[in-house]
Amino acid sequence: MEIFKIRDHGELAKEAALWFHTKWAVPLEAYEASIQECLAGKGGVPQWYVAAEQGKIIGGLGVIEHDFHDRKDLTPNLCALYVEEDFRCRGIAGALLDEACMDMAGFGIDTLYLITDHTSFYERYGWEFLCMVREEGEEEEPGMIRMYVHKMDQK
């Protein structure tokens, strides 16, 4: 398994956008636009990462400004973490999280946030529950979702 920073591997941009789109209910065009902004290299955010094995994407995540919640002051956000079912429980998610956190620290970003329904997964990797936030989306009645925080000086 190898982790690729999309900014250094533009040849993976289209494949990565399509892969993320098939995992999450977000339009393909949104991933394409964010990945193109990443490739333009104007700053630390957005960034996209994929894990691949034998030339096939098996996992990935992104770092974006905001991820479908109402707390715009809690930024940037880790988003779209996904590992293919056949590759779970092999440390891939942890490796992706570590890579993104180290990379963000290199950009001078010392705090990341994320929203999730998971209640114990991220704690294993140094993330701490922060608060509940209101989800944004197409739902008539958006619900509340867990917000986590990760400070890069912690692990």
N, CA and C atoms as an extended XYZ file, in Angstrom:
465
Properties=species:S:1:pos:R:3:atomname:S:1:resname:S:1:resid:I:1 pbc="F F F"
N         0.852       -1.184        0.000 N   MET     1
C         0.000        0.000        0.000 CA  MET     1
C         0.888        1.235        0.000 C   MET     1
N         0.493        2.196       -0.813 N   GLU     2
C         1.223        3.455       -0.908 CA  GLU     2
C         0.223        4.606       -0.831 C   GLU     2
N         0.610        5.679       -0.148 N   ILE     3
C        -0.242        6.865       -0.046 CA  ILE     3
C         0.285        7.928       -1.006 C   ILE     3
N        -0.633        8.510       -1.778 N   PHE     4
C        -0.285        9.537       -2.749 CA  PHE     4
C        -0.951       10.854       -2.387 C   PHE     4
N        -0.178       11.934       -2.426 N   LYS     5
C        -0.721       13.282       -2.326 CA  LYS     5
C        -1.132       13.655       -3.743 C   LYS     5
N        -2.396       13.965       -3.929 N   ILE     6
C        -2.886       14.255       -5.279 CA  ILE     6
C        -2.145       15.445       -5.884 C   ILE     6
N        -1.731       16.432       -5.080 N   ARG     7
C        -1.018       17.589       -5.637 CA  ARG     7
C         0.277       17.188       -6.322 C   ARG     7
N         0.852       16.055       -5.903 N   ASP     8
C         2.084       15.558       -6.512 CA  ASP     8
C         1.823       14.507       -7.585 C   ASP     8
N         0.568       14.111       -7.737 N   HIS     9
C         0.199       13.055       -8.686 CA  HIS     9
C        -1.074       13.448       -9.425 C   HIS     9
N        -0.968       14.510      -10.220 N   GLY    10
C        -2.111       15.009      -10.977 CA  GLY    10
C        -2.733       13.973      -11.887 C   GLY    10
N        -1.946       12.977      -12.278 N   GLU    11
C        -2.482       11.912      -13.137 CA  GLU    11
C        -3.580       11.108      -12.432 C   GLU    11
N        -3.669       11.219      -11.106 N   LEU    12
C        -4.706       10.505      -10.350 CA  LEU    12
C        -5.962       11.346      -10.120 C   LEU    12
N        -5.969       12.593      -10.560 N   ALA    13
C        -7.050       13.526      -10.232 CA  ALA    13
C        -8.418       13.023      -10.658 C   ALA    13
N        -8.572       12.653      -11.923 N   LYS    14
C        -9.887       12.212      -12.407 CA  LYS    14
C       -10.327       10.931      -11.717 C   LYS    14
N        -9.415        9.969      -11.602 N   GLU    15
C        -9.740        8.703      -10.950 CA  GLU    15
C       -10.130        8.925       -9.488 C   GLU    15
N        -9.388        9.790       -8.793 N   ALA    16
C        -9.674       10.067       -7.392 CA  ALA    16
C       -11.027       10.752       -7.231 C   ALA    16
N       -11.318       11.745       -8.065 N   ALA    17
C       -12.613       12.438       -7.985 CA  ALA    17
C       -13.758       11.451       -8.174 C   ALA    17
N       -13.640       10.584       -9.147 N   LEU    18
C       -14.681        9.586       -9.394 CA  LEU    18
C       -14.786        8.609       -8.230 C   LEU    18
N       -13.655        8.184       -7.694 N   TRP    19
C       -13.661        7.246       -6.570 CA  TRP    19
C       -14.371        7.865       -5.366 C   TRP    19
N       -14.013        9.095       -4.985 N   PHE    20
C       -14.667        9.754       -3.852 CA  PHE    20
C       -16.162        9.918       -4.113 C   PHE    20
N       -16.516       10.307       -5.324 N   HIS    21
C       -17.926       10.488       -5.690 CA  HIS    21
C       -18.724        9.204       -5.491 C   HIS    21
N       -18.135        8.053       -5.823 N   THR    22
C       -18.867        6.788       -5.674 CA  THR    22
C       -19.021        6.378       -4.213 C   THR    22
N       -18.240        6.959       -3.312 N   LYS    23
C       -18.299        6.595       -1.890 CA  LYS    23
C       -19.221        7.497       -1.088 C   LYS    23
N       -19.389        8.726       -1.532 N   TRP    24
C       -20.144        9.719       -0.770 CA  TRP    24
C       -21.195       10.365       -1.668 C   TRP    24
N       -22.254       10.825       -1.103 N   ALA    25
C       -23.343       11.446       -1.863 CA  ALA    25
C       -23.036       12.918       -2.141 C   ALA    25
N       -21.905       13.141       -2.777 N   VAL    26
C       -21.467       14.486       -3.150 CA  VAL    26
C       -21.257       14.475       -4.661 C   VAL    26
N       -21.723       15.505       -5.368 N   PRO    27
C       -21.578       15.519       -6.826 CA  PRO    27
C       -20.121       15.397       -7.283 C   PRO    27
N       -19.928       14.673       -8.355 N   LEU    28
C       -18.604       14.492       -8.947 CA  LEU    28
C       -17.941       15.839       -9.198 C   LEU    28
N       -18.713       16.809       -9.682 N   GLU    29
C       -18.168       18.126      -10.008 CA  GLU    29
C       -17.555       18.814       -8.780 C   GLU    29
N       -18.116       18.556       -7.596 N   ALA    30
C       -17.566       19.154       -6.379 CA  ALA    30
C       -16.175       18.594       -6.086 C   ALA    30
N       -16.024       17.282       -6.249 N   TYR    31
C       -14.698       16.687       -6.053 CA  TYR    31
C       -13.725       17.158       -7.119 C   TYR    31
N       -14.168       17.211       -8.355 N   GLU    32
C       -13.294       17.666       -9.439 CA  GLU    32
C       -12.799       19.083       -9.183 C   GLU    32
N       -13.707       19.964       -8.774 N   ALA    33
C       -13.330       21.365       -8.526 CA  ALA    33
C       -12.350       21.477       -7.363 C   ALA    33
N       -12.603       20.753       -6.287 N   SER    34
C       -11.728       20.809       -5.130 CA  SER    34
C       -10.351       20.237       -5.449 C   SER    34
N       -10.320       19.132       -6.177 N   ILE    35
C        -9.037       18.537       -6.554 CA  ILE    35
C        -8.281       19.450       -7.508 C   ILE    35
N        -8.967       20.131       -8.405 N   GLN    36
C        -8.289       21.089       -9.294 CA  GLN    36
C        -7.705       22.246       -8.492 C   GLN    36
N        -8.431       22.697       -7.478 N   GLU    37
C        -7.912       23.762       -6.612 CA  GLU    37
C        -6.670       23.265       -5.869 C   GLU    37
N        -6.689       22.031       -5.432 N   CYS    38
C        -5.528       21.414       -4.789 CA  CYS    38
C        -4.338       21.405       -5.742 C   CYS    38
N        -4.577       21.001       -6.977 N   LEU    39
C        -3.502       20.923       -7.968 CA  LEU    39
C        -2.932       22.299       -8.311 C   LEU    39
N        -3.761       23.339       -8.192 N   ALA    40
C        -3.304       24.706       -8.481 CA  ALA    40
C        -2.272       25.178       -7.461 C   ALA    40
N        -2.267       24.548       -6.282 N   GLY    41
C        -1.226       24.807       -5.295 CA  GLY    41
C        -1.196       26.189       -4.703 C   GLY    41
N        -2.357       26.785       -4.470 N   LYS    42
C        -2.401       28.143       -3.945 CA  LYS    42
C        -2.329       28.215       -2.427 C   LYS    42
N        -2.300       27.060       -1.758 N   GLY    43
C        -2.235       27.046       -0.298 CA  GLY    43
C        -2.340       25.632        0.225 C   GLY    43
N        -2.460       25.518        1.541 N   GLY    44
C        -2.524       24.215        2.165 CA  GLY    44
C        -3.860       23.512        2.031 C   GLY    44
N        -4.909       24.275        1.801 N   VAL    45
C        -6.259       23.705        1.729 CA  VAL    45
C        -6.899       24.177        0.442 C   VAL    45
N        -7.500       23.279       -0.320 N   PRO    46
C        -7.758       21.860       -0.048 CA  PRO    46
C        -6.573       20.972       -0.422 C   PRO    46
N        -6.556       19.785        0.186 N   GLN    47
C        -5.601       18.733       -0.151 CA  GLN    47
C        -6.356       17.412       -0.202 C   GLN    47
N        -5.881       16.508       -1.056 N   TRP    48
C        -6.510       15.197       -1.229 CA  TRP    48
C        -5.438       14.123       -1.234 C   TRP    48
N        -5.773       12.986       -0.638 N   TYR    49
C        -4.841       11.875       -0.477 CA  TYR    49
C        -5.553       10.575       -0.825 C   TYR    49
N        -4.840        9.684       -1.490 N   VAL    50
C        -5.391        8.351       -1.745 CA  VAL    50
C        -4.355        7.301       -1.382 C   VAL    50
N        -4.864        6.165       -0.933 N   ALA    51
C        -4.039        4.982       -0.707 CA  ALA    51
C        -4.326        4.047       -1.862 C   ALA    51
N        -3.270        3.462       -2.409 N   ALA    52
C        -3.443        2.557       -3.547 CA  ALA    52
C        -2.635        1.293       -3.323 C   ALA    52
N        -3.153        0.226       -3.890 N   GLU    53
C        -2.464       -1.055       -3.877 CA  GLU    53
C        -2.624       -1.674       -5.249 C   GLU    53
N        -1.535       -2.074       -5.834 N   GLN    54
C        -1.528       -2.664       -7.176 CA  GLN    54
C        -2.260       -1.775       -8.185 C   GLN    54
N        -2.021       -0.455       -8.075 N   GLY    55
C        -2.587        0.494       -9.022 CA  GLY    55
C        -4.059        0.814       -8.832 C   GLY    55
N        -4.657        0.346       -7.752 N   LYS    56
C        -6.089        0.571       -7.507 CA  LYS    56
C        -6.263        1.375       -6.217 C   LYS    56
N        -7.114        2.410       -6.258 N   ILE    57
C        -7.397        3.196       -5.055 CA  ILE    57
C        -8.182        2.329       -4.078 C   ILE    57
N        -7.674        2.256       -2.845 N   ILE    58
C        -8.336        1.450       -1.817 CA  ILE    58
C        -8.769        2.299       -0.620 C   ILE    58
N        -8.383        3.574       -0.613 N   GLY    59
C        -8.764        4.456        0.473 CA  GLY    59
C        -8.416        5.891        0.124 C   GLY    59
N        -8.983        6.798        0.890 N   GLY    60
C        -8.673        8.194        0.639 CA  GLY    60
C        -9.320        9.115        1.646 C   GLY    60
N        -8.885       10.372        1.603 N   LEU    61
C        -9.489       11.427        2.412 CA  LEU    61
C        -9.072       12.769        1.841 C   LEU    61
N        -9.749       13.798        2.314 N   GLY    62
C        -9.423       15.149        1.901 CA  GLY    62
C        -9.358       16.084        3.092 C   GLY    62
N        -8.790       17.255        2.864 N   VAL    63
C        -8.830       18.350        3.827 CA  VAL    63
C        -9.382       19.544        3.069 C   VAL    63
N       -10.520       20.052        3.552 N   ILE    64
C       -11.214       21.165        2.911 CA  ILE    64
C       -11.522       22.235        3.959 C   ILE    64
N       -12.009       23.382        3.500 N   GLU    65
C       -12.352       24.445        4.454 CA  GLU    65
C       -13.506       24.047        5.373 C   GLU    65
N       -14.629       23.599        4.786 N   HIS    66
C       -15.832       23.280        5.570 CA  HIS    66
C       -16.500       22.033        5.022 C   HIS    66
N       -17.031       21.217        5.918 N   ASP    67
C       -17.625       19.941        5.526 CA  ASP    67
C       -19.066       19.803        6.011 C   ASP    67
N       -19.983       20.477        5.358 N   PHE    68
C       -21.420       20.274        5.574 CA  PHE    68
C       -21.867       20.426        7.026 C   PHE    68
N       -21.417       21.494        7.690 N   HIS    69
C       -21.894       21.813        9.032 CA  HIS    69
C       -21.965       23.323        9.185 C   HIS    69
N       -22.643       23.748       10.255 N   ASP    70
C       -22.910       25.177       10.418 CA  ASP    70
C       -21.828       25.940       11.173 C   ASP    70
N       -20.783       25.289       11.625 N   ARG    71
C       -19.724       25.968       12.376 CA  ARG    71
C       -18.571       26.343       11.461 C   ARG    71
N       -18.758       27.418       10.719 N   LYS    72
C       -17.761       27.859        9.742 CA  LYS    72
C       -16.467       28.332       10.396 C   LYS    72
N       -16.511       28.585       11.719 N   ASP    73
C       -15.306       28.988       12.431 CA  ASP    73
C       -14.390       27.804       12.723 C   ASP    73
N       -14.881       26.589       12.595 N   LEU    74
C       -14.088       25.389       12.872 CA  LEU    74
C       -13.553       24.854       11.550 C   LEU    74
N       -12.367       25.286       11.197 N   THR    75
C       -11.790       25.001        9.893 CA  THR    75
C       -10.279       24.888       10.005 C   THR    75
N        -9.610       24.153        9.130 N   PRO    76
C       -10.118       23.323        8.038 CA  PRO    76
C       -10.625       21.973        8.550 C   PRO    76
N       -11.332       21.276        7.665 N   ASN    77
C       -11.975       20.018        8.021 CA  ASN    77
C       -11.398       18.851        7.244 C   ASN    77
N       -11.116       17.782        7.956 N   LEU    78
C       -10.795       16.520        7.307 CA  LEU    78
C       -12.125       15.944        6.827 C   LEU    78
N       -12.155       15.408        5.612 N   CYS    79
C       -13.419       14.922        5.065 CA  CYS    79
C       -13.217       13.652        4.251 C   CYS    79
N       -14.313       12.992        3.998 N   ALA    80
C       -14.409       11.904        3.019 CA  ALA    80
C       -13.482       10.722        3.284 C   ALA    80
N       -13.118       10.490        4.545 N   LEU    81
C       -12.285        9.321        4.839 CA  LEU    81
C       -13.074        8.060        4.524 C   LEU    81
N       -12.475        7.229        3.694 N   TYR    82
C       -13.109        5.962        3.324 CA  TYR    82
C       -12.024        4.956        2.964 C   TYR    82
N       -12.218        3.725        3.411 N   VAL    83
C       -11.355        2.608        3.032 CA  VAL    83
C       -12.261        1.501        2.523 C   VAL    83
N       -11.909        0.946        1.383 N   GLU    84
C       -12.697       -0.147        0.808 CA  GLU    84
C       -12.835       -1.275        1.830 C   GLU    84
N       -14.031       -1.877        1.879 N   GLU    85
C       -14.319       -2.886        2.895 CA  GLU    85
C       -13.296       -4.012        2.941 C   GLU    85
N       -12.849       -4.486        1.798 N   ASP    86
C       -11.891       -5.598        1.764 CA  ASP    86
C       -10.523       -5.225        2.328 C   ASP    86
N       -10.284       -3.934        2.559 N   PHE    87
C        -8.977       -3.477        3.015 CA  PHE    87
C        -9.027       -2.876        4.417 C   PHE    87
N       -10.159       -2.980        5.079 N   ARG    88
C       -10.291       -2.417        6.419 CA  ARG    88
C        -9.550       -3.266        7.450 C   ARG    88
N        -9.291       -2.673        8.593 N   CYS    89
C        -8.596       -3.317        9.715 CA  CYS    89
C        -7.151       -3.671        9.362 C   CYS    89
N        -6.557       -2.881        8.485 N   ARG    90
C        -5.155       -3.084        8.095 CA  ARG    90
C        -4.317       -1.831        8.328 C   ARG    90
N        -4.885       -0.845        9.048 N   GLY    91
C        -4.137        0.359        9.371 CA  GLY    91
C        -4.136        1.428        8.293 C   GLY    91
N        -4.925        1.231        7.249 N   ILE    92
C        -4.925        2.174        6.131 CA  ILE    92
C        -5.532        3.513        6.533 C   ILE    92
N        -6.648        3.484        7.246 N   ALA    93
C        -7.267        4.737        7.684 CA  ALA    93
C        -6.306        5.511        8.593 C   ALA    93
N        -5.670        4.817        9.515 N   GLY    94
C        -4.712        5.473       10.401 CA  GLY    94
C        -3.543        6.075        9.638 C   GLY    94
N        -3.045        5.350        8.641 N   ALA    95
C        -1.940        5.862        7.828 CA  ALA    95
C        -2.367        7.098        7.054 C   ALA    95
N        -3.583        7.085        6.510 N   LEU    96
C        -4.099        8.261        5.794 CA  LEU    96
C        -4.246        9.447        6.748 C   LEU    96
N        -4.799        9.204        7.934 N   LEU    97
C        -4.951       10.272        8.916 CA  LEU    97
C        -3.594       10.849        9.305 C   LEU    97
N        -2.625        9.980        9.571 N   ASP    98
C        -1.288       10.452        9.932 CA  ASP    98
C        -0.667       11.281        8.812 C   ASP    98
N        -0.799       10.798        7.576 N   GLU    99
C        -0.225       11.514        6.429 CA  GLU    99
C        -0.841       12.910        6.299 C   GLU    99
N        -2.159       12.990        6.395 N   ALA   100
C        -2.833       14.288        6.264 CA  ALA   100
C        -2.429       15.226        7.395 C   ALA   100
N        -2.373       14.718        8.618 N   CYS   101
C        -1.998       15.572        9.753 CA  CYS   101
C        -0.568       16.076        9.626 C   CYS   101
N         0.357       15.205        9.258 N   MET   102
C         1.753       15.633        9.076 CA  MET   102
C         1.865       16.650        7.940 C   MET   102
N         1.132       16.404        6.862 N   ASP   103
C         1.173       17.308        5.723 CA  ASP   103
C         0.621       18.683        6.098 C   ASP   103
N        -0.491       18.703        6.813 N   MET   104
C        -1.078       19.982        7.232 CA  MET   104
C        -0.128       20.733        8.160 C   MET   104
N         0.539       20.021        9.050 N   ALA   105
C         1.523       20.669        9.927 CA  ALA   105
C         2.619       21.326        9.095 C   ALA   105
N         3.002       20.689        7.997 N   GLY   106
C         3.993       21.265        7.093 CA  GLY   106
C         3.532       22.562        6.447 C   GLY   106
N         2.224       22.740        6.345 N   PHE   107
C         1.651       23.985        5.815 CA  PHE   107
C         1.422       25.013        6.935 C   PHE   107
N         1.796       24.668        8.162 N   GLY   108
C         1.584       25.571        9.288 CA  GLY   108
C         0.190       25.488        9.884 C   GLY   108
N        -0.557       24.460        9.526 N   ILE   109
C        -1.912       24.257       10.065 CA  ILE   109
C        -1.788       23.298       11.239 C   ILE   109
N        -2.127       23.778       12.444 N   ASP   110
C        -1.907       22.953       13.628 CA  ASP   110
C        -3.172       22.334       14.208 C   ASP   110
N        -4.328       22.647       13.635 N   THR   111
C        -5.583       22.099       14.144 CA  THR   111
C        -6.476       21.703       12.973 C   THR   111
N        -7.043       20.514       13.057 N   LEU   112
C        -8.022       20.041       12.073 CA  LEU   112
C        -9.296       19.650       12.792 C   LEU   112
N       -10.400       19.712       12.062 N   TYR   113
C       -11.708       19.327       12.580 CA  TYR   113
C       -12.313       18.301       11.637 C   TYR   113
N       -13.272       17.536       12.153 N   LEU   114
C       -14.034       16.645       11.286 CA  LEU   114
C       -15.385       16.382       11.917 C   LEU   114
N       -16.350       16.041       11.061 N   ILE   115
C       -17.659       15.621       11.543 CA  ILE   115
C       -17.827       14.141       11.217 C   ILE   115
N       -18.524       13.435       12.121 N   THR   116
C       -18.687       11.992       11.939 CA  THR   116
C       -19.827       11.465       12.798 C   THR   116
N       -20.345       10.324       12.395 N   ASP   117
C       -21.300        9.576       13.210 CA  ASP   117
C       -20.578        8.574       14.115 C   ASP   117
N       -19.303        8.316       13.837 N   HIS   118
C       -18.550        7.339       14.633 CA  HIS   118
C       -18.314        7.878       16.041 C   HIS   118
N       -18.350        6.984       17.014 N   THR   119
C       -18.199        7.420       18.394 CA  THR   119
C       -16.911        6.965       19.050 C   THR   119
N       -16.122        6.118       18.430 N   SER   120
C       -14.868        5.723       19.073 CA  SER   120
C       -13.697        5.575       18.100 C   SER   120
N       -13.958        5.581       16.820 N   PHE   121
C       -12.914        5.331       15.835 CA  PHE   121
C       -11.790        6.367       15.889 C   PHE   121
N       -12.127        7.637       15.821 N   TYR   122
C       -11.116        8.685       15.682 CA  TYR   122
C       -10.290        8.899       16.949 C   TYR   122
N       -10.850        8.559       18.111 N   GLU   123
C       -10.112        8.706       19.352 CA  GLU   123
C        -8.810        7.890       19.325 C   GLU   123
N        -8.825        6.763       18.627 N   ARG   124
C        -7.630        5.915       18.526 CA  ARG   124
C        -6.467        6.646       17.875 C   ARG   124
N        -6.769        7.694       17.125 N   TYR   125
C        -5.752        8.412       16.364 CA  TYR   125
C        -5.509        9.824       16.896 C   TYR   125
N        -5.896       10.063       18.146 N   GLY   126
C        -5.590       11.338       18.779 CA  GLY   126
C        -6.630       12.434       18.600 C   GLY   126
N        -7.760       12.101       18.006 N   TRP   127
C        -8.828       13.078       17.848 CA  TRP   127
C        -9.661       13.112       19.124 C   TRP   127
N       -10.200       14.293       19.455 N   GLU   128
C       -11.024       14.445       20.646 CA  GLU   128
C       -12.387       15.010       20.266 C   GLU   128
N       -13.431       14.479       20.920 N   PHE   129
C       -14.776       15.024       20.714 CA  PHE   129
C       -14.774       16.470       21.172 C   PHE   129
N       -15.324       17.376       20.342 N   LEU   130
C       -15.367       18.799       20.666 CA  LEU   130
C       -16.778       19.241       21.041 C   LEU   130
N       -17.745       18.969       20.147 N   CYS   131
C       -19.113       19.422       20.376 CA  CYS   131
C       -20.020       18.816       19.314 C   CYS   131
N       -21.290       19.046       19.471 N   MET   132
C       -22.261       18.676       18.447 CA  MET   132
C       -22.483       19.902       17.558 C   MET   132
N       -22.586       19.672       16.243 N   VAL   133
C       -22.850       20.760       15.296 CA  VAL   133
C       -24.029       20.366       14.425 C   VAL   133
N       -24.666       21.365       13.852 N   ARG   134
C       -25.804       21.103       12.977 CA  ARG   134
C       -25.300       20.791       11.573 C   ARG   134
N       -25.779       19.675       11.046 N   GLU   135
C       -25.435       19.294        9.678 CA  GLU   135
C       -26.106       20.224        8.690 C   GLU   135
N       -25.414       20.470        7.577 N   GLU   136
C       -26.011       21.167        6.450 CA  GLU   136
C       -26.265       20.140        5.370 C   GLU   136
N       -27.221       20.398        4.519 N   GLY   137
C       -27.489       19.464        3.433 CA  GLY   137
C       -28.856       19.678        2.862 C   GLY   137
N       -29.284       18.695        2.116 N   GLU   138
C       -30.553       18.789        1.419 CA  GLU   138
C       -31.727       18.316        2.262 C   GLU   138
N       -31.460       17.804        3.436 N   GLU   139
C       -32.524       17.316        4.301 CA  GLU   139
C       -33.397       18.477        4.753 C   GLU   139
N       -34.699       18.189        4.937 N   GLU   140
C       -35.604       19.234        5.416 CA  GLU   140
C       -35.270       19.626        6.850 C   GLU   140
N       -34.952       18.658        7.676 N   GLU   141
C       -34.621       18.900        9.070 CA  GLU   141
C       -33.204       18.398        9.343 C   GLU   141
N       -32.185       19.221        9.103 N   PRO   142
C       -30.825       18.754        9.379 CA  PRO   142
C       -30.662       18.402       10.851 C   PRO   142
N       -29.921       17.341       11.114 N   GLY   143
C       -29.716       16.900       12.477 CA  GLY   143
C       -28.401       17.391       13.035 C   GLY   143
N       -28.101       16.894       14.200 N   MET   144
C       -26.844       17.220       14.853 CA  MET   144
C       -25.864       16.073       14.601 C   MET   144
N       -24.587       16.437       14.514 N   ILE   145
C       -23.545       15.449       14.256 CA  ILE   145
C       -22.327       15.784       15.109 C   ILE   145
N       -21.530       14.770       15.409 N   ARG   146
C       -20.351       14.921       16.266 CA  ARG   146
C       -19.222       15.657       15.536 C   ARG   146
N       -18.618       16.630       16.220 N   MET   147
C       -17.458       17.358       15.716 CA  MET   147
C       -16.254       16.959       16.572 C   MET   147
N       -15.182       16.579       15.886 N   TYR   148
C       -13.933       16.220       16.546 CA  TYR   148
C       -12.852       17.229       16.182 C   TYR   148
N       -11.841       17.314       17.038 N   VAL   149
C       -10.715       18.203       16.812 CA  VAL   149
C        -9.418       17.406       17.005 C   VAL   149
N        -8.403       17.798       16.229 N   HIS   150
C        -7.081       17.191       16.361 CA  HIS   150
C        -6.038       18.300       16.326 C   HIS   150
N        -5.265       18.390       17.383 N   LYS   151
C        -4.159       19.354       17.444 CA  LYS   151
C        -2.897       18.604       17.064 C   LYS   151
N        -2.137       19.171       16.138 N   MET   152
C        -0.984       18.452       15.585 CA  MET   152
C         0.099       18.165       16.619 C   MET   152
N         0.153       18.926       17.725 N   ASP   153
C         1.165       18.646       18.747 CA  ASP   153
C         0.757       17.458       19.610 C   ASP   153
N        -0.462       16.939       19.386 N   GLN   154
C        -0.931       15.734       20.063 CA  GLN   154
C        -0.877       14.575       19.099 C   GLN   154
N        -0.902       13.385       19.583 N   LYS   155
C        -0.955       12.215       18.695 CA  LYS   155
C        -1.921       11.228       19.222 C   LYS   155
